[in-house]
Amino acid sequence: MSGDFDTERTHCVVCGSREGRTEASGIDYIYEGSSQICTALRCTKCDHIYLNPRPTRDAVGVLYPPNYTSFSGKFTKDKAAIGRLKEWVQMQRISKYLDKLR
């Protein structure tokens, strides 16, 4: 695993509140870019979940390596069945929240 990355304190980007409770903490177990623990907070005003502190823009290279599939183009829609499968999985994840947005 690589070293730590820079973070910055933030607030809820939905409502602007600076109050939240810890929802989860953990490391990047998929790409193992860092052993640094990140904490997700649930805003006490609007329930939005966000990282605080959050990684800075300069940390993107540590968190998302060149082989990160969303950036690599490896599984794009026009690359046969695997691309269509990836799109289907993503839509299944998103569809769970569509009703809550209405």
Residue, then its C-alpha position, 0 to 999 in steps of 0.5 A: m500500500s502507498g502512503d497517506f494522502d492529504t485531506e481537508r475538512t469539509h461540510c455537507v455539500v447538500c445543506g451546508s451543515r457542519e454537523g454529522r455523525t459517523e456512519a462508517s470508517g475504513i480503508d480503500y480495500i479494492y485498489e489498496g492505494s493507501s492504508q489511511i482510514c477515511t470516515a463517512l459522516r451522515c449529515t444530521k440535518c439532511d441525511h446526506i453521507y459524505l467524507n470528512p475530512r475528504p481527500t484533496r484534489d491532489a489525492v486523486g492519483v493515489l485513490y484512483p490508479p491508472n487501472y481504475t476501470s472507470f478511467s481506463g475505458k476497459f469496460t466501456k459500453d461499446k466493448a461488448a458484453i462486459g461493458r453492457l454488464k457493467e452498465w446494468v450493475q450500475m443502473q441497479r445500484i442507482s435505481k434503489y435511490l430513484d424513488k427516494l429522490r422524488 
